[in-house]
């Protein structure tokens, strides 16, 4: 296995572990709130939508906007690199949903 592939795998594993830690923390907060019986609709939304999800939504919106701008400027700039970038961003956005 090449070093680059090992580094990529380690990065994926670290990212996955980080996401699992966030979900475990969310679960602990939810269980504690339920046990304390202080759980209302607003609290549930906060527990299930931590700030990382809001950041992800903002990033997705920025990517969509970038794709739209690249699409609009496609005829003005006949660039293969911009076309490839637009297609790559579109593919990544579709995969993330």
CNS distance restraints for C-alpha pairs under 8 A (distance, minus, plus):
assign (resid   1 and name CA) (resid   5 and name CA) 6.62 0.50 0.50
assign (resid   1 and name CA) (resid   6 and name CA) 6.86 0.50 0.50
assign (resid   2 and name CA) (resid   6 and name CA) 6.38 0.50 0.50
assign (resid   3 and name CA) (resid   7 and name CA) 6.17 0.50 0.50
assign (resid   4 and name CA) (resid   8 and name CA) 6.15 0.50 0.50
assign (resid   5 and name CA) (resid   9 and name CA) 6.09 0.50 0.50
assign (resid   6 and name CA) (resid  10 and name CA) 6.12 0.50 0.50
assign (resid   7 and name CA) (resid  11 and name CA) 6.13 0.50 0.50
assign (resid   8 and name CA) (resid  12 and name CA) 6.21 0.50 0.50
assign (resid   9 and name CA) (resid  13 and name CA) 6.12 0.50 0.50
assign (resid  10 and name CA) (resid  14 and name CA) 6.06 0.50 0.50
assign (resid  11 and name CA) (resid  15 and name CA) 6.10 0.50 0.50
assign (resid  12 and name CA) (resid  16 and name CA) 6.09 0.50 0.50
assign (resid  13 and name CA) (resid  17 and name CA) 6.12 0.50 0.50
assign (resid  14 and name CA) (resid  18 and name CA) 6.12 0.50 0.50
assign (resid  15 and name CA) (resid  19 and name CA) 6.26 0.50 0.50
assign (resid  16 and name CA) (resid  20 and name CA) 6.22 0.50 0.50
assign (resid  17 and name CA) (resid  21 and name CA) 6.18 0.50 0.50
assign (resid  18 and name CA) (resid  22 and name CA) 6.38 0.50 0.50
assign (resid  19 and name CA) (resid  23 and name CA) 6.32 0.50 0.50
assign (resid  20 and name CA) (resid  24 and name CA) 6.11 0.50 0.50
assign (resid  21 and name CA) (resid  25 and name CA) 6.11 0.50 0.50
assign (resid  22 and name CA) (resid  26 and name CA) 6.15 0.50 0.50
assign (resid  23 and name CA) (resid  27 and name CA) 6.12 0.50 0.50
assign (resid  24 and name CA) (resid  28 and name CA) 6.18 0.50 0.50
assign (resid  25 and name CA) (resid  29 and name CA) 6.25 0.50 0.50
assign (resid  26 and name CA) (resid  30 and name CA) 6.16 0.50 0.50
assign (resid  26 and name CA) (resid  47 and name CA) 6.00 0.50 0.50
assign (resid  26 and name CA) (resid  48 and name CA) 7.12 0.50 0.50
assign (resid  27 and name CA) (resid  31 and name CA) 6.12 0.50 0.50
assign (resid  28 and name CA) (resid  32 and name CA) 6.08 0.50 0.50
assign (resid  29 and name CA) (resid  33 and name CA) 6.05 0.50 0.50
assign (resid  29 and name CA) (resid  47 and name CA) 7.16 0.50 0.50
assign (resid  30 and name CA) (resid  34 and name CA) 6.13 0.50 0.50
assign (resid  30 and name CA) (resid  44 and name CA) 7.70 0.50 0.50
assign (resid  30 and name CA) (resid  47 and name CA) 6.51 0.50 0.50
assign (resid  31 and name CA) (resid  35 and name CA) 6.13 0.50 0.50
assign (resid  32 and name CA) (resid  36 and name CA) 6.16 0.50 0.50
assign (resid  33 and name CA) (resid  37 and name CA) 5.96 0.50 0.50
assign (resid  33 and name CA) (resid  38 and name CA) 5.55 0.50 0.50
assign (resid  33 and name CA) (resid  39 and name CA) 5.67 0.50 0.50
assign (resid  34 and name CA) (resid  38 and name CA) 6.51 0.50 0.50
assign (resid  34 and name CA) (resid  39 and name CA) 5.88 0.50 0.50
assign (resid  39 and name CA) (resid  43 and name CA) 5.82 0.50 0.50
assign (resid  39 and name CA) (resid  44 and name CA) 6.72 0.50 0.50
assign (resid  40 and name CA) (resid  44 and name CA) 6.33 0.50 0.50
assign (resid  41 and name CA) (resid  45 and name CA) 6.51 0.50 0.50
assign (resid  42 and name CA) (resid  46 and name CA) 6.42 0.50 0.50
assign (resid  43 and name CA) (resid  47 and name CA) 6.18 0.50 0.50
assign (resid  44 and name CA) (resid  48 and name CA) 6.16 0.50 0.50
assign (resid  45 and name CA) (resid  49 and name CA) 5.75 0.50 0.50
assign (resid  46 and name CA) (resid  50 and name CA) 6.02 0.50 0.50
assign (resid  49 and name CA) (resid  53 and name CA) 5.90 0.50 0.50
assign (resid  49 and name CA) (resid  54 and name CA) 7.15 0.50 0.50
assign (resid  50 and name CA) (resid  54 and name CA) 7.02 0.50 0.50
assign (resid  51 and name CA) (resid  55 and name CA) 6.27 0.50 0.50
assign (resid  52 and name CA) (resid  56 and name CA) 6.18 0.50 0.50
assign (resid  53 and name CA) (resid  57 and name CA) 6.19 0.50 0.50
assign (resid  54 and name CA) (resid  58 and name CA) 6.32 0.50 0.50
assign (resid  55 and name CA) (resid  59 and name CA) 6.21 0.50 0.50
assign (resid  56 and name CA) (resid  60 and name CA) 6.15 0.50 0.50
assign (resid  57 and name CA) (resid  61 and name CA) 6.20 0.50 0.50
assign (resid  58 and name CA) (resid  62 and name CA) 6.22 0.50 0.50
assign (resid  59 and name CA) (resid  63 and name CA) 6.20 0.50 0.50
assign (resid  60 and name CA) (resid  64 and name CA) 6.18 0.50 0.50
assign (resid  60 and name CA) (resid  93 and name CA) 6.98 0.50 0.50
assign (resid  61 and name CA) (resid  65 and name CA) 6.18 0.50 0.50
assign (resid  62 and name CA) (resid  66 and name CA) 6.13 0.50 0.50
assign (resid  63 and name CA) (resid  67 and name CA) 6.17 0.50 0.50
assign (resid  63 and name CA) (resid  89 and name CA) 6.87 0.50 0.50
assign (resid  63 and name CA) (resid  93 and name CA) 7.41 0.50 0.50
assign (resid  64 and name CA) (resid  68 and name CA) 6.23 0.50 0.50
assign (resid  64 and name CA) (resid  90 and name CA) 7.86 0.50 0.50
assign (resid  64 and name CA) (resid  93 and name CA) 7.75 0.50 0.50
assign (resid  65 and name CA) (resid  69 and name CA) 6.25 0.50 0.50
assign (resid  66 and name CA) (resid  70 and name CA) 6.15 0.50 0.50
assign (resid  67 and name CA) (resid  71 and name CA) 6.03 0.50 0.50
assign (resid  67 and name CA) (resid  86 and name CA) 5.61 0.50 0.50
assign (resid  67 and name CA) (resid  89 and name CA) 6.83 0.50 0.50
assign (resid  67 and name CA) (resid  90 and name CA) 6.83 0.50 0.50
assign (resid  68 and name CA) (resid  72 and name CA) 6.12 0.50 0.50
assign (resid  69 and name CA) (resid  73 and name CA) 6.14 0.50 0.50
assign (resid  70 and name CA) (resid  74 and name CA) 5.89 0.50 0.50
assign (resid  70 and name CA) (resid  82 and name CA) 7.07 0.50 0.50
assign (resid  70 and name CA) (resid  83 and name CA) 7.68 0.50 0.50
assign (resid  70 and name CA) (resid  86 and name CA) 6.24 0.50 0.50
assign (resid  71 and name CA) (resid  86 and name CA) 7.38 0.50 0.50
assign (resid  73 and name CA) (resid  77 and name CA) 6.09 0.50 0.50
assign (resid  74 and name CA) (resid  78 and name CA) 6.11 0.50 0.50
assign (resid  74 and name CA) (resid  79 and name CA) 7.73 0.50 0.50
assign (resid  74 and name CA) (resid  82 and name CA) 7.90 0.50 0.50
assign (resid  74 and name CA) (resid  83 and name CA) 7.34 0.50 0.50
assign (resid  79 and name CA) (resid  83 and name CA) 6.28 0.50 0.50
assign (resid  80 and name CA) (resid  84 and name CA) 6.07 0.50 0.50
assign (resid  81 and name CA) (resid  85 and name CA) 6.09 0.50 0.50
assign (resid  82 and name CA) (resid  86 and name CA) 6.08 0.50 0.50
assign (resid  83 and name CA) (resid  87 and name CA) 6.20 0.50 0.50
assign (resid  84 and name CA) (resid  88 and name CA) 6.05 0.50 0.50
assign (resid  85 and name CA) (resid  89 and name CA) 6.09 0.50 0.50
assign (resid  86 and name CA) (resid  90 and name CA) 6.11 0.50 0.50
assign (resid  87 and name CA) (resid  91 and name CA) 6.11 0.50 0.50
assign (resid  88 and name CA) (resid  92 and name CA) 6.16 0.50 0.50
assign (resid  89 and name CA) (resid  93 and name CA) 6.06 0.50 0.50
assign (resid  90 and name CA) (resid  94 and name CA) 6.19 0.50 0.50
assign (resid  91 and name CA) (resid  95 and name CA) 6.20 0.50 0.50
assign (resid  92 and name CA) (resid  96 and name CA) 6.20 0.50 0.50
assign (resid  93 and name CA) (resid  97 and name CA) 6.65 0.50 0.50
